[in-house]
Amino acid sequence: MATVDTILDTSVLIAFLRREPLGGEVRTVLESARGLVSAVSVFELFAGVRSGEQREQRRALIRLVRVVPIDSRIAERAGELFTTLRRRGITIDNEDLLIAATALTLDVPVLTANIRHFSGIPNVRLVVPDSS
C-alpha cells in the first residue's frame, strides 16, 4: 500500500496520536511519504486541542504528510455526493464528504477506521487498518 498516495482519515490520525493499535498500515503510509491529509482533517485535529503539547504533537504529525487544500473541484464533488446520498436518505457529515471527495478527485484510497461513515459513499476505495 505504501507505493500509492493514500488519504489518511481523521479517525486513523487520532488513533495514531493516542497510540491505539492500528496494525502497520498507518505507520507504513507515514514512513513512505505517500500520506495525504485533507485540510478538513487538519481542522478536525486542531479542534479541541487543550494544551501546547497536544498542538505540537499534531503539528509534528502534519509535517509527515502532504496537506490537500479544498479547492473548487473537491467542493463541487462533495456537493454532488451530498445530493446523491440525500436522495437515498443517507446523511453523512460534511467533513467526511469533503475527505471522500478529496480521495475521489485525486483517485486515491482512504485509510480509515470509520468504515460506517465512508462505506456508504459511492466509488470511494477504503483501506481499513488491522487493529491487531
N, C-alpha and C positions, 0 to 999 in steps of 0.2 A: 504494500500500500504506500510506502514511503516514496515511491517513484512518481507519484502523481500529486498534484496540488490537491489539498483537502481542506474544506471549511471545517473548523472546529467550532461546534456549537457552544453556547454559554454553559450548558449543563456539564459538559466534559471539562471545560476550563475551571469551573468552580470545584468540581470533584477533584481535579488535579491539585488545585490550591489547598484543598482540605486533606490531601494525601489519601483519598479514598481509593480502594482497589479498582483499577481500570484495565488491567492487563497491560500489554506493551504498546497498544496502538497509539495512544496519545503521546507517549514519550517518543515513539518512533517518528511520528509526524513532526514533533517539535525539533528533534535532533536532525531531521533530514532537510530542514529549511524549506519544506514544502507546505508548511502550515499557513492557512489563511484564516483571518478572523474578520467578520463583518464589523463595521463601525458600530452597529447595533449592539454587538456583544461587548464592545468596549464600554458603551453606556451602561449595559447591564452589570458589568463587572465593577464599575465605579459607583453605581447607585447603592447607597447604604454603607459605604466604606466608613468605618468607625475610628480608624487610627492612621497615623502616618506610616506605621509599619505595614498595615494592610495595603495602603496606597502604593508604597514602594514595591511590595510583593507583586501587585497587579501590573505595575509598570515594567518590572523585570520580565514577567510572563509575556506581556505585549511586545517587548523587544525581540522575542524569539519567533515572531510571526510577521506576516505582512497584513496590514490592516486594509481592508477593501472598503472604500467610501461608498455611500449610497448615491448613485447617480440617477439620472432620469430614466435610463433603461431598466435599472433594477427597481426603481419605484413604480414604473409602469407595470412591470411583470408582477410585482407584489399586488398591485391593484387588481390586475386580471385574476390572479389566484384568489384573492378575497371574493371577487364577484362569482367565480366558478364555484367555490366552496359554499358560499352563502346560498346559491341556488340549490345546492344539495342539502341544505340545512346544517352545514358544518361550520362551526366558528372556531377559528384558531387565532391566537394572539398575533397582533400586528408585528411584534418583534420577530416571531418565528416565521411569519410570512416574508418579511424582509430578508431574513437569513436564507430561507429556502429560495427566494427569488435571486439572491446573490449567487447561490450554488448553480441554479438553472442557467442564469445568464453567462456564468463562467464555464459551464459544463463540467463541474467538479462534484464529487460526493460530499456529503455532510457526515462528519463523525459526531454522533450524538448519543447521549444516554436517555434522551427524551423521545423515545420511539412513539409514544402515544400522540404527541403533537405533530410530528413530522410524517408519520406513516400515512396520514390522510391527504397529503399534498401530492397531486399527480406529478409523475415523472422525476421526483427527487430520489436520487440514489443515496441510500443510507449505509453507513458503516457503524456498527454497534460495537462498543468496546467490550472485551471479555472481562467481566467483573471478578474473575477468579484471582 
